[in-house]
Amino acid sequence: MLTVLMATRNGSRTLTSVLECFTHLQTPSSGWKLVVVDNGSTDRTREIIQSFQTVLPLTYIFEGNPGKNAALNTGLAHVDGDLVVFTDDDVFPRPDWLIQFRKTADSHQPYSMFGGAILPRWEEPPAPWAAWVPLAPVFTLTDPRLREGPIDAGLIYGPNMAVRAKVFNAGTCFDPSIGPRGADYPMGSESELLERLKRQGQKAWHAQEAVVEHFIRNHQMDKSWILKRAIRFGRGQLRLLRASNPEAVSHWFGVPPRVFLRMIKRLMRITAAWLESDDQRMLVARWELNCLWGHVVEARLLRRQHYVQGDCLQGNTKEAQ
């Protein structure tokens, strides 16, 4: 048995099509169930989910506490089986998706984390400049050069990943202070968990044949949206850096000093690109500058908040290995 776990908030625009896609999934030999956690939706999300309960092995859960990770933590209490597959409400899996994850997990017992390929499903054909920005943090797409085999946990992304259930049975949970929660948040919902498991000795594998398509909306092709996302990405990266090696991040008024130097260099690049009318260099430098600004924003916030981790974030998972 494996469980697919998904959190959604006001996802009615894509949820019907996604769940319809789920009705075409091939059933792995061990069986499967789907747990969808409604994170305080105010649209037709509940109605849509419940309409599929007669055609899918679906459990509906409501979690009013805002935040994707808060919703996922609630969903973990309803997991059955030995493997938890995570995805999102705008992701369309191929019919053999679960079979491929099942086969990979069964064939590679020393590994606890698995990531699959994430391809784009564009609402409209992308503008040429979309290739200028990093596709992973901007659109959550995997590198097409990845091949089947061991990978770094940082190359696994939330729309298409699986983790052995024993990891969560040992007490691990998601950090509710990071990830989607309104419009202003540090990115890294699942990344924080995966990096934490990596530090605890868990190993990751790329399942190339477990393929999904991530829906890219038209508004995500707006440069202003992309640059705002750069700030959220930078905020999350600062969180991950501090978690992995707190002593390596020295601070000047709460901000690593090297960040300011890098920002100055990016400002110089933006000026040079503007003078040369080089749109590509301009966009790349602006993305990088906003990522660095996200570092500054998050460092200042963390300095004021003095965030304290809960037990399920501090513990290890040696029991799960």
Backbone hydrogen bonds in HBPLUS format (Angstrom, degrees):
<---DONOR---> <-ACCEPTOR-->    atom                        ^
c    i                          cat <-CA-CA->   ^        H-A-AA   ^      H-
h    n   atom  resd res      DA  || num        DHA   H-A  angle D-A-AA Bond
n    s   type  num  typ     dist DA aas  dist angle  dist       angle   num
A0082-ASP N   A0001-MET O   3.10 MM  81  6.42 138.0  2.28 163.9 156.9     1
A0002-LEU N   A0031-GLY O   3.16 MM  29  6.57 139.1  2.34 128.9 138.9     2
A0033-LYS N   A0002-LEU O   3.06 MM  31  6.61 138.3  2.24 149.0 161.0     3
A0003-THR N   A0083-LEU O   2.94 MM  80  6.39 161.6  1.98 163.3 168.3     4
A0085-VAL N   A0003-THR O   2.74 MM  82  6.06 163.8  1.77 154.8 160.5     5
A0004-VAL N   A0033-LYS O   2.84 MM  29  6.23 166.2  1.86 160.0 163.9     6
A0035-VAL N   A0004-VAL O   2.78 MM  31  6.10 169.8  1.79 174.1 177.8     7
A0005-LEU N   A0085-VAL O   2.75 MM  80  6.10 158.6  1.79 160.6 167.5     8
A0087-THR N   A0005-LEU O   3.33 MM  82  6.63 150.1  2.43 155.9 156.5     9
A0006-MET N   A0035-VAL O   2.98 MM  29  6.34 156.9  2.03 165.5 171.1    10
A0037-VAL N   A0006-MET O   2.83 MM  31  6.24 164.1  1.85 159.8 165.1    11
A0008-THR N   A0037-VAL O   2.91 MM  29  6.21 156.2  1.97 168.2 164.7    12
A0039-ASN N   A0008-THR O   2.78 MM  31  5.84 174.3  1.78 165.4 167.0    13
A0014-THR N   A0011-GLY O   3.17 MM   3  6.00 137.3  2.36 124.1 131.3    14
A0015-LEU N   A0011-GLY O   2.89 MM   4  5.60 153.6  1.96 160.6 166.0    15
A0018-VAL N   A0014-THR O   2.97 MM   4  6.15 158.1  2.02 156.9 164.1    16
A0019-LEU N   A0015-LEU O   2.89 MM   4  6.03 173.2  1.90 157.1 158.5    17
A0020-GLU N   A0016-THR O   2.95 MM   4  6.06 149.3  2.04 143.1 152.3    18
A0021-CYS N   A0017-SER O   2.97 MM   4  6.17 147.7  2.08 139.0 147.5    19
A0021-CYS N   A0018-VAL O   3.04 MM   3  5.02 116.4  2.46  93.2 108.8    20
A0022-PHE N   A0018-VAL O   2.98 MM   4  6.38 141.9  2.13 141.5 152.8    21
A0023-THR N   A0019-LEU O   3.20 MM   4  6.55 132.6  2.44 138.5 149.4    22
A0023-THR N   A0020-GLU O   3.15 MM   3  5.28 135.7  2.36  97.3 109.0    23
A0024-HIS N   A0021-CYS O   3.08 MM   3  5.58 158.5  2.13 111.7 118.5    24
A0025-LEU N   A0022-PHE O   3.09 MM   3  5.27 167.8  2.10 111.9 114.1    25
A0026-GLN N   A0095-PRO O   2.79 MM  69  5.55 174.7  1.79 149.1 147.4    26
A0031-GLY N   A0028-PRO O   2.91 MM   3  5.35 161.1  1.94 117.8 124.2    27
A0034-LEU N   A0057-PRO O   2.81 MM  23  5.86 169.7  1.82 152.1 152.0    28
A0059-THR N   A0034-LEU O   2.76 MM  25  6.19 152.3  1.83 160.4 169.9    29
A0036-VAL N   A0059-THR O   3.00 MM  23  6.30 164.9  2.02 168.8 173.1    30
A0061-ILE N   A0036-VAL O   3.00 MM  25  6.21 158.2  2.05 160.3 159.1    31
A0038-ASP N   A0061-ILE O   2.70 MM  23  6.04 165.4  1.72 169.9 166.6    32
A0063-GLU N   A0038-ASP O   2.86 MM  25  5.98 172.4  1.87 154.1 153.7    33
A0048-ILE N   A0044-ARG O   2.94 MM   4  6.15 163.2  1.97 163.2 168.4    34
A0049-ILE N   A0045-THR O   2.96 MM   4  6.18 171.9  1.96 162.9 164.2    35
A0050-GLN N   A0046-ARG O   2.97 MM   4  6.12 174.4  1.97 158.7 160.6    36
A0051-SER N   A0047-GLU O   3.08 MM   4  6.15 136.7  2.27 139.1 150.0    37
A0051-SER N   A0048-ILE O   3.20 MM   3  5.22 129.7  2.47  95.1 108.4    38
A0052-PHE N   A0049-ILE O   3.02 MM   3  5.58 157.5  2.07 114.6 121.6    39
A0053-GLN N   A0050-GLN O   3.27 MM   3  5.26 166.0  2.29 104.4 108.5    40
A0055-VAL N   A0052-PHE O   3.10 MM   3  5.40 150.9  2.19 108.0 116.6    41
A0056-LEU N   A0052-PHE O   2.96 MM   4  5.92 126.4  2.26 155.9 169.4    42
A0058-LEU N   A0056-LEU O   2.74 MM   2  5.18 135.9  1.93 107.1  92.8    43
A0071-ALA N   A0067-GLY O   3.07 MM   4  6.39 154.6  2.14 149.8 156.8    44
A0068-LYS N   A0180-PRO O   2.87 MM 112  5.52 164.2  1.90 161.4 165.6    45
A0072-LEU N   A0068-LYS O   2.88 MM   4  6.23 156.0  1.93 150.2 157.3    46
A0073-ASN N   A0069-ASN O   2.93 MM   4  6.07 157.3  1.98 144.7 150.3    47
A0074-THR N   A0070-ALA O   3.15 MM   4  6.42 150.6  2.24 141.5 148.9    48
A0075-GLY N   A0071-ALA O   2.96 MM   4  6.27 154.5  2.02 148.3 155.8    49
A0076-LEU N   A0072-LEU O   2.97 MM   4  6.24 139.3  2.14 147.0 157.3    50
A0077-ALA N   A0074-THR O   3.30 MM   3  5.87 149.3  2.40 110.9 118.0    51
A0078-HIS N   A0075-GLY O   2.89 MM   3  5.47 163.2  1.92 120.1 125.8    52
A0079-VAL N   A0076-LEU O   3.33 MM   3  5.30 166.8  2.35 109.6 109.1    53
A0165-ALA N   A0082-ASP O   2.88 MM  83  4.84 164.4  1.91 111.2 116.2    54
A0084-VAL N   A0163-VAL O   2.90 MM  79  5.36 167.1  1.92 151.3 155.6    55
A0163-VAL N   A0084-VAL O   2.88 MM  79  5.36 154.1  1.94 149.4 156.4    56
A0086-PHE N   A0161-MET O   2.67 MM  75  5.34 164.5  1.70 157.7 163.4    57
A0161-MET N   A0086-PHE O   3.34 MM  75  5.34 167.8  2.36 141.8 144.6    58
A0215-PHE N   A0090-ASP O   2.95 MM 125  5.53 175.1  1.95 178.5 177.5    59
A0092-PHE N   A0213-GLU O   2.80 MM 121  5.02 166.2  1.81 149.4 153.6    60
A0213-GLU N   A0092-PHE O   2.84 MM 121  5.02 147.2  1.95 125.6 136.2    61
A0094-ARG N   A0211-VAL O   3.06 MM 117  5.92 160.5  2.10 164.6 158.3    62
A0097-TRP N   A0094-ARG O   2.99 MM   3  5.30 160.7  2.03 126.8 126.9    63
A0100-GLN N   A0096-ASP O   2.93 MM   4  6.14 155.1  1.99 159.4 166.2    64
A0101-PHE N   A0097-TRP O   3.15 MM   4  6.49 157.5  2.20 147.4 153.2    65
A0102-ARG N   A0098-LEU O   2.85 MM   4  5.99 161.0  1.89 149.3 155.2    66
A0103-LYS N   A0099-ILE O   2.91 MM   4  6.06 162.2  1.94 147.1 151.8    67
A0104-THR N   A0100-GLN O   2.96 MM   4  6.09 159.9  2.00 145.5 151.3    68
A0105-ALA N   A0101-PHE O   2.90 MM   4  6.04 169.7  1.91 153.9 156.6    69
A0106-ASP N   A0102-ARG O   3.01 MM   4  6.11 160.2  2.05 148.3 154.0    70
A0107-SER N   A0103-LYS O   3.02 MM   4  6.08 140.5  2.18 140.3 150.4    71
A0108-HIS N   A0104-THR O   3.12 MM   4  6.14 124.8  2.44 144.3 156.4    72
A0111-TYR N   A0108-HIS O   3.10 MM   3  5.81 163.0  2.13 122.6 128.0    73
A0112-SER N   A0203-LYS O   3.10 MM  91  5.84 149.9  2.19 143.7 149.6    74
A0164-ARG N   A0112-SER O   3.04 MM  52  5.32 154.1  2.10 146.4 152.8    75
A0113-MET N   A0203-LYS O   3.14 MM  90  6.23 158.1  2.19 158.9 157.9    76
A0205-TRP N   A0113-MET O   2.87 MM  92  6.31 145.7  1.99 147.9 158.2    77
A0114-PHE N   A0162-ALA O   2.80 MM  48  4.99 157.5  1.85 157.9 157.2    78
A0162-ALA N   A0114-PHE O   2.75 MM  48  4.99 151.1  1.83 146.7 150.8    79
A0115-GLY N   A0205-TRP O   3.01 MM  90  6.48 155.6  2.07 155.4 162.4    80
A0207-ALA N   A0115-GLY O   2.68 MM  92  5.80 160.4  1.72 157.5 164.1    81
A0116-GLY N   A0160-ASN O   3.09 MM  44  5.46 167.6  2.11 142.1 142.9    82
A0117-ALA N   A0210-ALA O   3.03 MM  93  6.19 122.6  2.37 132.0 146.8    83
A0212-VAL N   A0117-ALA O   3.06 MM  95  6.41 153.8  2.13 153.6 161.1    84
A0142-THR N   A0118-ILE O   3.30 MM  24  5.23 152.2  2.38 125.6 133.5    85
A0119-LEU N   A0212-VAL O   2.92 MM  93  6.23 173.6  1.92 153.9 154.9    86
A0214-HIS N   A0119-LEU O   2.70 MM  95  6.07 160.2  1.74 169.4 171.8    87
A0121-ARG N   A0214-HIS O   2.81 MM  93  5.48 145.4  1.93 144.9 135.2    88
A0216-ILE N   A0121-ARG O   2.94 MM  95  5.90 162.6  1.97 134.0 137.1    89
A0123-GLU N   A0216-ILE O   2.94 MM  93  5.92 152.4  2.02 166.1 159.4    90
A0130-ALA N   A0127-ALA O   2.97 MM   3  5.62 165.1  1.99 122.7 127.6    91
A0131-ALA N   A0128-PRO O   3.33 MM   3  6.24 164.8  2.35 122.3 124.5    92
A0132-TRP N   A0129-TRP O   2.93 MM   3  5.28 160.5  1.97 111.6 118.1    93
A0138-VAL N   A0134-PRO O   3.25 MM   4  6.15 153.1  2.33 150.0 157.9    94
A0139-PHE N   A0135-LEU O   2.98 MM   4  5.33 151.0  2.07 125.7 135.0    95
A0140-THR N   A0136-ALA O   2.84 MM   4  4.42 130.7  2.08 125.5 133.3    96
A0146-LEU N   A0143-ASP O   3.03 MM   3  5.73 171.5  2.03 124.9 127.6    97
A0149-GLY N   A0206-HIS O   3.32 MM  57  5.32 157.9  2.37 134.3 138.9    98
A0206-HIS N   A0149-GLY O   2.76 MM  57  5.32 173.2  1.77 151.2 153.3    99
A0151-ILE N   A0204-ALA O   3.21 MM  53  5.63 160.5  2.25 119.6 123.8   100
A0155-LEU N   A0152-ASP O   2.98 MM   3  5.74 169.9  1.99 125.6 128.4   101
A0156-ILE N   A0153-ALA O   3.15 MM   3  5.61 160.2  2.19 119.4 119.9   102
A0160-ASN N   A0157-TYR O   3.11 MM   3  6.08 166.5  2.13 131.7 135.8   103
A0167-VAL N   A0164-ARG O   3.12 MM   3  5.86 155.0  2.19 118.3 124.4   104
A0168-PHE N   A0165-ALA O   3.00 MM   3  5.43 122.7  2.33 108.6 121.4   105
A0169-ASN N   A0165-ALA O   2.90 MM   4  6.20 154.7  1.97 151.1 159.5   106
A0170-ALA N   A0166-LYS O   3.07 MM   4  6.09 130.9  2.32 133.5 142.9   107
A0171-GLY N   A0168-PHE O   2.93 MM   3  5.26 161.5  1.96 111.2 116.2   108
A0178-ILE N   A0175-ASP O   3.38 MM   3  6.08 171.8  2.39 122.5 123.5   109
A0179-GLY N   A0186-PRO O   2.80 MM   7  5.73 160.3  1.84 173.8 176.8   110
A0187-MET N   A0232-ARG O   2.98 MM  45  5.40 173.8  1.98 124.6 126.6   111
A0192-GLU N   A0188-GLY O   3.03 MM   4  5.70 164.3  2.05 143.9 144.1   112
A0194-LEU N   A0190-GLU O   2.99 MM   4  6.29 166.0  2.01 159.0 162.5   113
A0195-GLU N   A0191-SER O   2.89 MM   4  6.02 164.2  1.91 155.2 159.0   114
A0196-ARG N   A0192-GLU O   3.01 MM   4  6.12 150.2  2.10 143.0 151.4   115
A0197-LEU N   A0193-LEU O   2.92 MM   4  6.23 156.7  1.98 151.8 158.2   116
A0198-LYS N   A0194-LEU O   2.92 MM   4  6.13 150.0  2.01 143.3 152.1   117
A0199-ARG N   A0195-GLU O   3.06 MM   4  6.32 155.1  2.12 143.8 149.1   118
A0200-GLN N   A0196-ARG O   3.16 MM   4  6.43 131.7  2.41 136.3 149.2   119
A0200-GLN N   A0197-LEU O   3.06 MM   3  4.95 130.1  2.32  92.4 106.5   120
A0202-GLN N   A0197-LEU O   2.99 MM   5  5.44 158.9  2.04 152.7 145.9   121
A0201-GLY N   A0198-LYS O   3.02 MM   3  5.24 162.9  2.05 109.8 113.7   122
A0210-ALA N   A0207-ALA O   3.14 MM   3  5.64 161.9  2.18 116.6 122.2   123
A0220-GLN N   A0217-ARG O   3.05 MM   3  5.41 144.5  2.18 106.7 117.1   124
A0221-MET N   A0218-ASN O   2.92 MM   3  5.48 162.6  1.95 117.4 122.5   125
A0222-ASP N   A0219-HIS O   3.24 MM   3  5.47 155.2  2.31 109.0 110.1   126
A0225-TRP N   A0222-ASP O   3.06 MM   3  5.36 123.0  2.40 104.2 117.9   127
A0226-ILE N   A0222-ASP O   3.14 MM   4  6.51 159.7  2.18 153.6 159.3   128
A0227-LEU N   A0223-LYS O   2.97 MM   4  6.18 155.8  2.03 147.9 153.8   129
A0228-LYS N   A0224-SER O   3.08 MM   4  6.25 147.7  2.19 141.4 149.4   130
A0229-ARG N   A0225-TRP O   2.96 MM   4  6.21 150.4  2.05 146.0 154.8   131
A0230-ALA N   A0226-ILE O   3.00 MM   4  6.31 137.9  2.18 138.1 149.7   132
A0231-ILE N   A0228-LYS O   3.15 MM   3  5.33 125.8  2.45  97.6 110.3   133
A0232-ARG N   A0228-LYS O   3.28 MM   4  6.73 160.1  2.33 147.5 151.7   134
A0233-PHE N   A0229-ARG O   2.78 MM   4  6.03 156.8  1.83 154.0 161.2   135
A0234-GLY N   A0230-ALA O   2.87 MM   4  6.04 160.0  1.91 146.1 151.4   136
A0235-ARG N   A0231-ILE O   2.94 MM   4  6.20 152.9  2.01 149.6 157.0   137
A0236-GLY N   A0232-ARG O   3.09 MM   4  6.36 158.5  2.14 145.4 150.4   138
A0237-GLN N   A0233-PHE O   2.91 MM   4  6.19 155.6  1.97 152.6 160.0   139
A0238-LEU N   A0234-GLY O   3.09 MM   4  6.28 153.0  2.17 146.2 151.9   140
A0239-ARG N   A0235-ARG O   3.22 MM   4  6.55 153.4  2.30 143.0 149.9   141
A0240-LEU N   A0236-GLY O   2.97 MM   4  6.31 160.7  2.01 153.3 157.8   142
A0241-LEU N   A0237-GLN O   2.90 MM   4  6.07 155.1  1.96 147.3 154.2   143
A0242-ARG N   A0238-LEU O   3.01 MM   4  6.17 164.3  2.03 150.2 153.8   144
A0243-ALA N   A0239-ARG O   2.97 MM   4  6.17 152.1  2.05 147.9 156.1   145
A0244-SER N   A0240-LEU O   3.04 MM   4  6.16 152.7  2.11 145.2 151.4   146
A0245-ASN N   A0241-LEU O   3.12 MM   4  6.24 153.4  2.19 149.0 155.3   147
A0248-ALA N   A0245-ASN O   3.03 MM   3  5.52 147.6  2.13 114.1 123.5   148
A0249-VAL N   A0246-PRO O   3.27 MM   3  5.65 160.4  2.32 108.9 114.7   149
A0252-TRP N   A0255-VAL O   2.62 MM   3  5.06 149.9  1.70 128.9 137.6   150
A0255-VAL N   A0252-TRP O   3.23 MM   3  5.06 162.2  2.27  99.4 104.7   151
A0259-VAL N   A0256-PRO O   3.03 MM   3  5.66 150.2  2.12 118.0 126.3   152
A0260-PHE N   A0257-PRO O   3.11 MM   3  5.70 130.9  2.36 113.3 123.1   153
A0262-ARG N   A0258-ARG O   3.01 MM   4  6.27 158.1  2.06 149.4 155.1   154
A0263-MET N   A0259-VAL O   2.94 MM   4  6.18 149.9  2.03 146.2 154.9   155
A0264-ILE N   A0260-PHE O   3.08 MM   4  6.36 153.5  2.15 146.4 152.4   156
A0265-LYS N   A0261-LEU O   3.16 MM   4  6.49 156.0  2.22 146.1 152.0   157
A0266-ARG N   A0262-ARG O   2.99 MM   4  6.30 155.7  2.05 148.8 155.2   158
A0267-LEU N   A0263-MET O   2.95 MM   4  6.20 154.3  2.02 149.3 156.2   159
A0268-MET N   A0264-ILE O   3.05 MM   4  6.33 149.6  2.15 144.4 152.5   160
A0269-ARG N   A0265-LYS O   2.99 MM   4  6.33 149.0  2.08 144.1 152.8   161
A0270-ILE N   A0266-ARG O   2.87 MM   4  6.14 154.9  1.93 149.9 156.6   162
A0271-THR N   A0267-LEU O   3.03 MM   4  6.24 158.7  2.07 144.7 150.0   163
A0272-ALA N   A0268-MET O   2.98 MM   4  6.23 159.5  2.02 146.3 151.8   164
A0273-ALA N   A0269-ARG O   2.84 MM   4  6.03 160.1  1.88 150.5 156.2   165
A0274-TRP N   A0270-ILE O   2.89 MM   4  6.06 153.0  1.97 146.9 154.4   166
A0275-LEU N   A0271-THR O   2.99 MM   4  6.24 158.2  2.04 148.7 154.2   167
A0276-GLU N   A0272-ALA O   3.03 MM   4  6.23 142.7  2.18 141.9 151.9   168
A0277-SER N   A0273-ALA O   2.86 MM   4  5.79 104.5  2.44 134.7 152.0   169
A0278-ASP N   A0273-ALA O   2.89 MM   5  4.91 164.0  1.91 145.2 148.3   170
A0277-SER N   A0274-TRP O   3.20 MM   3  4.95 156.2  2.26  96.6 103.8   171
A0282-MET N   A0278-ASP O   3.01 MM   4  6.15 153.9  2.08 149.8 158.1   172
A0283-LEU N   A0279-ASP O   2.98 MM   4  6.18 164.1  2.01 151.0 153.4   173
A0284-VAL N   A0280-GLN O   3.04 MM   4  6.25 171.6  2.04 158.7 161.0   174
A0285-ALA N   A0281-ARG O   2.96 MM   4  6.01 163.6  1.98 146.6 151.4   175
A0286-ARG N   A0282-MET O   2.93 MM   4  6.09 152.8  2.00 147.6 155.7   176
A0287-TRP N   A0283-LEU O   2.89 MM   4  6.11 156.1  1.95 150.8 157.0   177
A0288-GLU N   A0284-VAL O   3.02 MM   4  6.28 165.6  2.04 150.2 153.7   178
A0289-LEU N   A0285-ALA O   2.88 MM   4  6.03 155.6  1.94 144.6 151.8   179
A0290-ASN N   A0286-ARG O   2.97 MM   4  6.11 160.7  2.00 147.0 151.8   180
A0291-CYS N   A0287-TRP O   2.98 MM   4  6.26 148.6  2.08 148.0 157.2   181
A0292-LEU N   A0288-GLU O   3.08 MM   4  6.35 157.1  2.14 146.6 152.1   182
A0293-TRP N   A0289-LEU O   2.86 MM   4  6.18 149.6  1.95 145.3 155.0   183
A0294-GLY N   A0290-ASN O   2.89 MM   4  6.12 144.3  2.02 139.9 149.2   184
A0295-HIS N   A0291-CYS O   3.14 MM   4  6.60 140.7  2.30 139.2 149.3   185
A0295-HIS N   A0292-LEU O   3.01 MM   3  4.98 120.7  2.38  93.0 107.9   186
A0296-VAL N   A0292-LEU O   3.16 MM   4  6.61 153.3  2.23 146.4 152.3   187
A0297-VAL N   A0293-TRP O   2.92 MM   4  6.26 164.0  1.95 155.7 159.2   188
A0298-GLU N   A0294-GLY O   2.97 MM   4  6.11 171.4  1.98 153.4 155.3   189
A0299-ALA N   A0295-HIS O   2.89 MM   4  5.96 160.1  1.93 150.5 156.8   190
A0300-ARG N   A0296-VAL O   3.08 MM   4  6.20 161.9  2.11 151.1 155.2   191
A0301-LEU N   A0297-VAL O   3.08 MM   4  6.31 155.9  2.14 144.8 151.8   192
A0302-LEU N   A0298-GLU O   2.85 MM   4  6.01 168.1  1.86 156.6 159.3   193
A0303-ARG N   A0299-ALA O   3.04 MM   4  6.12 149.8  2.13 140.4 148.7   194
A0304-ARG N   A0300-ARG O   3.23 MM   4  6.47 143.8  2.37 139.5 147.9   195
A0304-ARG N   A0301-LEU O   3.12 MM   3  5.27 125.5  2.43  97.3 110.8   196
A0305-GLN N   A0301-LEU O   2.87 MM   4  6.07 153.4  1.95 151.6 160.1   197
A0306-HIS N   A0302-LEU O   3.02 MM   4  5.79 162.1  2.05 148.0 149.8   198
A0313-LEU N   A0310-GLY O   3.03 MM   3  5.45 153.0  2.10 110.9 119.5   199
A0314-GLN N   A0310-GLY O   3.14 MM   4  6.40 140.9  2.30 148.3 159.8   200
A0314-GLN N   A0311-ASP O   3.20 MM   3  5.17 126.8  2.49  94.9 108.4   201
A0315-GLY N   A0311-ASP O   3.09 MM   4  6.06 153.0  2.17 156.5 160.1   202
A0320-ALA N   A0317-THR O   2.83 MM   3  5.25 143.6  1.96 109.2 120.2   203
A0321-GLN N   A0318-LYS O   3.20 MM   3  5.36 157.5  2.25 104.8 111.4   204
